[in-house]
Amino acid sequence: MPRFRLTVEYDGTPYVGWQRQDNGASVQGALERAVAGFAGETVTIRGAGRTDAGVHARGQVAHLDLSKDWPADTVRDATNAHLKLAGERVAVVAAEAVCESFDARFSATRRHYLYRIVNRRAPVVLERDRAWQIARPLDVDAMHRAAQSLVGKHDFTTFRSVQCQANSPVRTLDRLSVTRVGEAVEIEAAARSFLHNQIRSFVGTLVEVGTGRWSADDVEAALAARERSACGPVAPPAGLYFMRVEYGEDRPEDAPQPGPLAASNGDESAFV
């Protein structure tokens, strides 16, 4: 059966998350209904990562199999037409035919996320439900320095939800950077896989550093504690964006390779 790779953008505000669930509308469900609407067949669309309720995406990747070898542009445009007709906040940015061995989830070598904070006293209007507003000034340099102790291979028990279903809390974090762009503070994270709530746990903890309530030593101590209770507050989902996914063919030959994935139950990227 022909397989297609989709690059998907969505506003996660009205959805219970990426994954199809019984308790509300999901991004996966919206896409599957849209494809069924034009292709006339029931499909299962598999994503590169499962985002939690309220989390957005600019570059989620998914794949699906269709019985007919449709032109890739038709898959994109027809799916978008049905999404628009249904009033969904989801769009297929690109579609391409791929080989049957491609798997959006298991072929991925690195996932990139961005968390946005609006650091100002005035209310946020244009970016409501798109960022976390923090009125108190943040020391971005201190946040970035503290973040570097989290980079590398660690047991991230402190920074994962108690509901996380991964067999192992060990992950290799390739990047965690904090920068200021005007009134916005942007936190970028990259790794082959993440644990449930890992990035939002990082962000909430680093904000404690930015406000002066925590030090970099406190972050190191929290990591070493391997106790969920040692984590700072978990940041709200509205500021988190799934930016892009890397696959083997996307990575330059001289680029550093991501660390090995710890043994798990196959959850290449859990809810974040």
C-alpha positions in Angstrom: 0.0 0.0 0.0 1.3 3.5 -0.8 2.6 5.3 2.3 2.6 9.0 2.8 4.6 11.2 5.2 2.7 14.3 6.5 4.1 17.4 8.2 1.4 18.7 10.4 0.7 22.0 12.1 -1.9 22.5 14.8 -3.3 24.7 17.5 -3.6 22.3 20.5 -5.9 24.5 22.5 -9.2 22.7 21.7 -7.8 19.2 21.7 -7.2 16.6 24.4 -3.9 16.0 22.7 -2.5 14.3 19.6 -3.7 10.8 20.4 -7.2 9.6 19.7 -9.2 9.3 23.0 -12.7 8.8 24.2 -12.9 11.9 26.3 -12.7 14.6 23.6 -11.5 15.7 20.2 -7.9 14.8 19.2 -5.6 15.9 16.4 -5.1 12.3 15.3 -8.9 11.9 15.1 -9.4 15.1 13.1 -6.8 14.0 10.5 -8.2 10.5 10.2 -11.7 11.8 9.6 -10.4 14.3 7.0 -8.5 11.6 5.1 -11.5 9.3 5.2 -13.6 12.1 3.8 -11.6 12.4 0.6 -10.2 8.9 0.2 -13.3 7.0 1.2 -11.4 4.6 3.5 -10.7 4.3 7.2 -7.1 4.9 8.1 -4.8 5.0 11.1 -2.4 7.9 11.2 0.7 7.5 13.4 2.6 10.5 14.7 6.2 11.0 15.6 5.3 12.1 19.1 2.2 12.3 21.3 1.6 15.8 22.5 -0.5 16.5 25.6 -3.7 18.6 25.8 -3.1 22.2 24.9 0.3 21.6 23.3 0.9 23.0 19.8 2.9 21.8 16.8 4.6 23.5 13.9 6.3 20.4 12.5 4.7 17.2 13.8 5.3 14.3 11.4 2.9 11.5 10.8 2.5 8.7 8.3 -0.5 6.8 6.8 -1.2 4.1 4.3 -3.8 4.4 1.5 -5.0 1.8 -0.9 -4.8 4.2 -3.9 -1.5 5.8 -5.0 -2.8 9.4 -4.8 -0.6 12.3 -5.9 1.1 13.7 -2.7 -0.3 17.2 -3.4 -3.8 15.8 -3.5 -3.3 14.1 -0.2 -2.2 17.4 1.3 -4.9 19.6 -0.3 -7.8 17.3 0.0 -7.1 16.6 3.6 -6.8 20.3 4.3 -10.1 21.0 2.5 -11.9 18.5 4.8 -10.1 19.9 7.9 -11.2 23.4 7.0 -14.8 22.2 6.3 -14.9 20.6 9.8 -13.6 23.7 11.5 -10.5 22.0 12.7 -7.4 23.9 13.9 -5.1 21.5 12.0 -3.3 21.7 8.7 -1.1 19.5 6.6 1.8 21.6 5.6 3.4 19.0 3.4 2.8 15.5 2.1 5.2 13.2 0.3 5.2 9.6 -0.8 7.7 7.5 1.2 8.9 3.9 1.2 7.0 1.3 3.3 9.9 1.1 5.8 9.4 4.7 6.9 7.8 5.1 10.3 7.1 8.5 11.6 7.7 7.4 15.2 10.4 4.7 15.1 12.4 6.1 12.2 12.9 9.4 14.1 16.4 10.2 15.3 15.8 13.5 17.1 12.8 15.6 18.1 12.8 19.4 18.7 10.6 21.4 21.0 10.2 25.0 21.8 8.7 26.6 24.9 7.7 30.3 24.8 7.4 32.6 27.8 6.1 36.2 27.5 8.0 38.0 30.2 6.1 41.3 30.8 3.6 42.8 33.2 1.0 43.9 30.6 -1.6 41.3 29.8 -1.0 39.0 26.8 -3.7 39.4 24.1 -2.3 38.2 20.8 -0.5 35.2 22.2 -3.2 34.1 24.6 -3.1 30.3 24.8 0.2 30.4 22.8 2.7 31.2 25.6 3.1 31.3 29.4 3.1 34.9 30.7 5.4 35.6 33.6 5.3 39.2 34.9 8.3 39.0 37.2 11.7 39.7 35.4 13.6 36.6 34.5 17.4 36.2 34.6 17.8 34.3 31.3 21.5 33.9 31.6 21.1 32.2 34.9 18.4 29.9 33.5 20.6 28.9 30.6 23.6 28.1 32.8 21.4 26.0 35.1 19.9 24.2 32.1 23.3 22.9 31.0 23.5 20.5 34.0 20.5 18.7 32.5 22.1 18.1 29.1 23.5 14.6 28.6 22.5 11.2 29.6 20.7 11.1 33.0 18.1 9.4 35.1 15.3 12.0 34.7 12.9 10.6 37.4 12.6 14.1 38.9 11.5 15.6 35.7 8.8 13.1 34.5 5.2 12.7 35.4 4.3 10.1 38.0 1.9 8.8 35.2 4.7 8.3 32.7 4.5 4.8 31.2 8.1 4.6 30.0 10.0 1.6 31.4 13.1 3.6 32.0 13.6 7.2 33.2 17.0 7.4 31.5 17.2 9.7 28.5 19.9 11.5 26.6 19.1 15.3 26.3 21.1 16.7 23.4 20.2 20.4 23.9 18.5 22.7 26.4 19.0 26.4 25.7 17.4 29.5 27.1 17.5 32.8 25.1 15.7 36.1 25.2 14.1 37.6 22.1 12.7 40.9 23.1 10.0 40.3 25.7 9.9 36.6 24.9 12.0 33.9 26.6 12.5 30.8 24.4 13.6 27.5 25.7 14.6 24.9 23.1 15.0 21.2 23.8 16.2 18.4 21.5 16.6 14.7 22.1 15.7 11.4 20.5 12.9 10.9 23.0 11.3 12.6 25.9 9.4 11.5 29.0 5.9 12.5 29.9 5.9 16.2 31.0 9.7 16.3 30.9 10.1 19.6 29.0 7.4 21.3 31.0 9.0 20.1 34.2 12.4 21.5 32.9 10.7 24.9 32.1 9.0 25.3 35.5 12.2 24.4 37.3 14.3 26.9 35.2 11.7 29.6 35.8 12.4 29.2 39.6 16.1 29.9 38.7 15.1 32.9 36.6 13.2 34.5 39.4 16.0 33.9 41.9 14.1 31.4 44.0 16.4 28.5 42.9 20.1 28.4 42.1 21.9 26.3 39.5 23.1 24.1 42.4 19.4 23.5 43.3 18.7 22.2 39.8 21.7 19.8 40.0 20.4 18.6 43.4 16.9 18.1 42.0 18.3 16.0 39.2 20.4 13.9 41.6 17.5 13.4 43.9 15.6 11.2 41.4 12.4 12.1 43.2 9.4 13.7 41.5 8.8 15.8 44.6 12.2 17.5 44.0 11.0 19.1 40.8 9.9 22.7 40.4 6.3 23.5 39.3 5.3 22.1 35.9 4.8 24.8 33.2 1.4 25.1 31.5 1.0 23.4 28.1 0.1 26.5 26.1 3.7 27.6 25.7 5.0 24.3 24.3 5.5 23.6 20.5 6.5 20.5 18.7 8.8 22.1 16.2 10.3 19.4 14.0 11.5 15.8 13.7 14.8 14.6 12.3 15.3 11.4 10.4 18.5 9.8 9.2 18.4 11.5 5.8 17.9 14.9 7.4 21.2 14.8 9.4 24.4 16.1 7.8 27.2 13.5 7.9 29.4 15.7 10.2 26.6 16.5 12.6 26.8 15.0 16.1 24.7 12.0 16.5 22.0 11.7 19.2 22.8 9.5 22.1 21.4 6.0 22.4 17.8 5.5 23.4 17.4 3.9 26.7 15.6 0.6 26.8 11.9 1.2 26.8 8.6 -0.1 25.8 8.9 1.5 22.4 7.6 4.9 23.5 10.0 6.9 21.2 8.3 10.1 22.4 5.8 10.2 25.2 3.4 13.1 26.1 5.3 16.2 26.8 
